[in-house]
Every structure is written in structure tokens, then in C-alpha cells.
Amino acid sequence: MQCPIDGTQLVMTERSGVEIDYCPQCRGVWLDRGELDKIIDRSAAAAPAPASWDDRPETSEHRPRRKKGAASLLGEIFDF
């Protein structure tokens, strides 16, 4: 099969049990029907589970935001 971009002969290889075609010239990757789904399924199975919100360290980026009440609003305005 020829590369649709530059006409170079595509090379077939197997990655994690999925055959993919790639162009050695432009490095384009061409997948047949269902191959992308197989790649996604296998990478999701191999990836570690994401940490839940409670497992994350409590830093300023991850700390739940508190609603500002009247006291904190006055504290910001009057510096007390």
C-alpha cells in the first residue's frame, strides 16, 4: 500500500498485538478499521488507575475551595 501523503511504500509492523502501517518517509501512521479501538483498550488496561480526589496531597492546587463569607470579605477589605 502507498502512503496517501507522499506515495512511499508503507511498512507494516505489530505493536502490542495490533498491526499498524506507517510511512518511513513522513512517519505517518495509518490504522485499519478497529485498530485504534484495540490500541486504546490495551493502553487503558496497562495504565495505572488514576488517584481519587481523596488520595491526592492537599496542596494549594488540590485543596477544595471554601466559600468566602462576610467575615473574610471584610477581612480582605479592612486588613484585620
N, CA, C and O of each residue as an XYZ file, in Angstrom:
320
protein
N       0.846     -1.164      0.000
C       0.000      0.000      0.000
C       0.903      1.242      0.000
O       1.975      1.240      0.605
N       0.465      2.279     -0.671
C       1.221      3.518     -0.777
C       0.744      4.535      0.261
O      -0.433      4.573      0.618
N       1.679      5.355      0.734
C       1.336      6.426      1.669
C       0.466      7.457      0.949
O       0.843      7.921     -0.127
N      -0.680      7.825      1.510
C      -1.530      8.821      0.861
C      -0.914     10.219      0.836
O      -1.349     11.073      0.062
N       0.087     10.459      1.670
C       0.718     11.787      1.728
C       1.803     11.942      0.666
O       1.774     12.879     -0.132
N       2.771     11.003      0.664
C       3.911     11.183     -0.231
C       4.150     10.026     -1.208
O       5.103     10.077     -1.986
N       3.312      8.992     -1.187
C       3.414      7.906     -2.150
C       4.456      6.850     -1.827
O       4.640      5.923     -2.616
N       5.146      6.955     -0.696
C       6.139      5.957     -0.297
C       5.432      4.669      0.099
O       4.306      4.697      0.594
N       6.102      3.538     -0.122
C       5.548      2.247      0.263
C       5.443      2.177      1.794
O       6.428      2.396      2.499
N       4.228      1.868      2.302
C       4.021      1.762      3.742
C       4.660      0.486      4.273
O       4.738     -0.522      3.570
N       5.117      0.542      5.524
C       5.716     -0.596      6.199
C       4.736     -1.064      7.260
O       4.166     -0.250      7.987
N       4.536     -2.387      7.354
C       3.626     -2.925      8.351
C       4.439     -3.432      9.535
O       5.463     -4.092      9.361
N       3.970     -3.116     10.747
C       4.609     -3.594     11.962
C       3.536     -3.976     12.971
O       2.373     -3.599     12.825
N       3.925     -4.711     13.975
C       2.974     -5.127     15.008
C       3.396     -4.524     16.333
O       4.552     -4.644     16.738
N       2.467     -3.880     17.004
C       2.696     -3.287     18.318
C       1.608     -3.763     19.254
O       0.429     -3.490     19.023
N       1.980     -4.462     20.295
C       1.028     -4.976     21.290
C      -0.095     -5.779     20.655
O      -1.249     -5.694     21.077
N       0.249     -6.554     19.647
C      -0.740     -7.402     19.002
C      -1.603     -6.693     17.983
O      -2.556     -7.286     17.478
N      -1.305     -5.442     17.659
C      -2.076     -4.680     16.675
C      -1.159     -4.360     15.497
O      -0.087     -3.781     15.674
N      -1.594     -4.743     14.287
C      -0.816     -4.428     13.093
C      -1.107     -3.002     12.659
O      -2.263     -2.613     12.492
N      -0.048     -2.230     12.480
C      -0.205     -0.858     12.010
C       0.671     -0.666     10.777
O       1.692     -1.334     10.613
N       0.257      0.249      9.922
C       1.035      0.621      8.750
C       1.600      2.010      9.008
O       0.896      2.899      9.485
N       2.884      2.187      8.686
C       3.462      3.515      8.848
C       4.346      3.839      7.652
O       4.838      2.955      6.951
N       4.528      5.131      7.449
C       5.358      5.611      6.349
C       6.744      5.946      6.899
O       6.861      6.794      7.784
N       7.790      5.301      6.395
C       9.129      5.606      6.897
C       9.619      6.993      6.476
O      10.559      7.523      7.067
N       8.990      7.577      5.463
C       9.414      8.892      4.979
C       8.797     10.028      5.805
O       9.523     10.841      6.377
N       7.469     10.086      5.869
C       6.798     11.196      6.578
C       6.419     10.824      8.011
O       5.971     11.676      8.779
N       6.601      9.537      8.373
C       6.320      8.998      9.703
C       4.837      9.013     10.048
O       4.469      8.974     11.223
N       3.995      9.068      9.040
C       2.556      8.971      9.242
C       2.173      7.551      9.626
O       2.788      6.590      9.164
N       1.165      7.420     10.465
C       0.680      6.117     10.907
C      -0.727      5.944     10.370
O      -1.564      6.840     10.489
N      -0.983      4.786      9.777
C      -2.268      4.511      9.166
C      -2.846      3.257      9.796
O      -2.206      2.205      9.813
N      -4.061      3.377     10.312
C      -4.715      2.276     11.008
C      -5.908      1.780     10.206
O      -6.614      2.562      9.571
N      -6.121      0.473     10.245
C      -7.304     -0.109      9.635
C      -8.461     -0.026     10.627
O      -8.269      0.303     11.798
N      -9.649     -0.324     10.146
C     -10.849     -0.272     10.984
C     -10.665     -1.129     12.240
O     -10.270     -2.292     12.155
N     -10.953     -0.549     13.394
C     -10.904     -1.267     14.660
C      -9.547     -1.270     15.343
O      -9.458     -1.607     16.524
N      -8.487     -0.902     14.628
C      -7.158     -0.941     15.239
C      -6.975      0.148     16.298
O      -6.314     -0.086     17.309
N      -7.539      1.312     16.086
C      -7.440      2.369     17.092
C      -8.158      1.949     18.371
O      -7.657      2.193     19.469
N      -9.323      1.320     18.242
C     -10.047      0.840     19.420
C      -9.230     -0.188     20.189
O      -9.218     -0.169     21.419
N      -8.549     -1.083     19.487
C      -7.709     -2.076     20.145
C      -6.562     -1.414     20.902
O      -6.248     -1.802     22.027
N      -5.940     -0.416     20.282
C      -4.827      0.297     20.924
C      -5.311      1.001     22.184
O      -4.651      0.943     23.222
N      -6.451      1.659     22.099
C      -6.999      2.376     23.254
C      -7.339      1.402     24.373
O      -7.014      1.652     25.534
N      -7.989      0.299     24.035
C      -8.353     -0.696     25.048
C      -7.125     -1.261     25.743
O      -7.120     -1.417     26.964
N      -6.099     -1.566     24.989
C      -4.893     -2.165     25.575
C      -4.092     -1.162     26.385
O      -3.492     -1.529     27.396
N      -4.070      0.088     25.966
C      -3.337      1.092     26.748
C      -4.089      1.428     28.038
O      -3.466      1.707     29.062
N      -5.423      1.404     27.995
C      -6.205      1.661     29.213
C      -6.032      0.523     30.205
O      -6.002      0.758     31.413
N      -5.919     -0.704     29.716
C      -5.728     -1.848     30.606
C      -4.339     -1.823     31.237
O      -4.169     -2.288     32.364
N      -3.351     -1.293     30.535
C      -1.980     -1.272     31.041
C      -1.692     -0.062     31.926
O      -0.737     -0.084     32.703
N      -2.505      0.997     31.824
C      -2.264      2.221     32.587
C      -2.711      2.046     34.034
O      -3.703      1.366     34.295
N      -1.986      2.656     34.985
C      -2.421      2.588     36.381
C      -3.697      3.400     36.579
O      -3.944      4.366     35.858
N      -4.490      3.010     37.540
C      -5.736      3.717     37.829
C      -5.416      5.105     38.369
O      -4.494      5.249     39.172
N      -6.150      6.123     37.952
C      -5.894      7.466     38.457
C      -6.256      7.560     39.938
O      -7.148      6.865     40.424
N      -5.546      8.429     40.636
C      -5.811      8.617     42.060
C      -7.141      9.325     42.244
O      -7.510     10.196     41.456
N      -7.848      8.947     43.279
C      -9.101      9.632     43.561
C      -8.788     10.978     44.197
O      -7.648     11.226     44.591
N      -9.767     11.834     44.300
C      -9.568     13.170     44.854
C      -9.053     13.084     46.296
O      -8.234     13.906     46.706
N      -9.526     12.101     47.065
C      -9.123     11.972     48.462
C      -7.693     11.473     48.611
O      -7.089     11.684     49.663
N      -7.124     10.815     47.594
C      -5.771     10.287     47.676
C      -4.704     11.315     47.324
O      -3.517     11.066     47.538
N      -5.092     12.440     46.800
C      -4.124     13.441     46.377
C      -3.617     14.234     47.586
O      -4.352     14.432     48.554
N      -2.360     14.686     47.526
C      -1.853     15.506     48.628
C      -2.607     16.833     48.669
O      -3.023     17.351     47.632
N      -2.777     17.371     49.857
C      -3.538     18.612     49.987
C      -2.600     19.797     49.813
O      -2.049     20.316     50.784
N      -2.427     20.216     48.575
C      -1.638     21.396     48.257
C      -2.605     22.494     47.847
O      -3.812     22.272     47.755
N      -2.073     23.663     47.606
C      -2.955     24.770     47.250
C      -3.706     24.502     45.949
O      -4.821     24.991     45.771
N      -3.104     23.721     45.025
C      -3.800     23.426     43.775
C      -4.919     22.408     43.969
O      -5.905     22.424     43.232
N      -4.775     21.522     44.955
C      -5.732     20.442     45.131
C      -6.677     20.651     46.307
O      -7.606     19.865     46.490
N      -6.466     21.679     47.099
C      -7.302     21.909     48.260
C      -8.681     22.388     47.807
O      -8.777     23.270     46.955
N      -9.741     21.819     48.366
C     -11.077     22.294     47.989
C     -11.235     23.771     48.333
O     -10.778     24.229     49.380
N     -11.876     24.495     47.455
C     -12.089     25.928     47.698
C     -13.215     26.126     48.701
O     -14.232     25.433     48.679
N     -13.001     27.079     49.565
C     -14.025     27.402     50.553
C     -14.795     28.623     50.083
O     -14.247     29.521     49.445
N     -16.058     28.633     50.409
C     -16.857     29.801     50.084
C     -16.459     30.939     51.006
O     -16.261     30.743     52.205
N     -16.346     32.115     50.440
C     -15.985     33.278     51.246
C     -17.243     33.857     51.869
O     -18.232     34.131     51.189
N     -17.180     34.027     53.127
C     -18.309     34.616     53.846
C     -18.093     36.101     54.044
O     -17.127     36.677     53.543
N     -19.013     36.720     54.787
C     -18.931     38.159     55.036
C     -17.692     38.504     55.845
O     -17.074     39.539     55.594
N     -17.301     37.662     56.821
C     -16.142     37.950     57.657
C     -14.867     37.973     56.827
O     -14.026     38.851     57.021
N     -14.706     37.034     55.913
C     -13.482     37.022     55.118
C     -13.473     38.168     54.116
O     -12.409     38.696     53.793
N     -14.624     38.554     53.627
C     -14.703     39.692     52.714
C     -14.309     40.968     53.441
O     -13.548     41.774     52.906
N     -14.813     41.161     54.648
C     -14.438     42.343     55.429
C     -12.961     42.294     55.797
O     -12.297     43.330     55.825
N     -12.440     41.107     56.079
C     -11.023     40.968     56.399
C     -10.143     41.364     55.233
O      -9.090     41.970     55.429
N     -10.556     41.033     54.030
C      -9.784     41.424     52.846
C      -9.826     42.939     52.642
O      -8.832     43.540     52.233
N     -10.960     43.549     52.923
C     -11.106     44.999     52.689
C     -10.379     45.809     53.766
O      -9.686     46.780     53.459
N     -10.543     45.401     55.034
C     -10.044     46.225     56.138
C      -8.765     45.679     56.792
O      -8.289     46.282     57.754
N      -8.207     44.602     56.332
C      -6.951     44.047     56.860
C      -7.009     43.746     58.360
O      -6.159     44.223     59.113
N      -7.985     42.971     58.800
C      -7.944     42.524     60.191
C      -8.070     41.050     60.266
O      -8.057     40.484     61.359
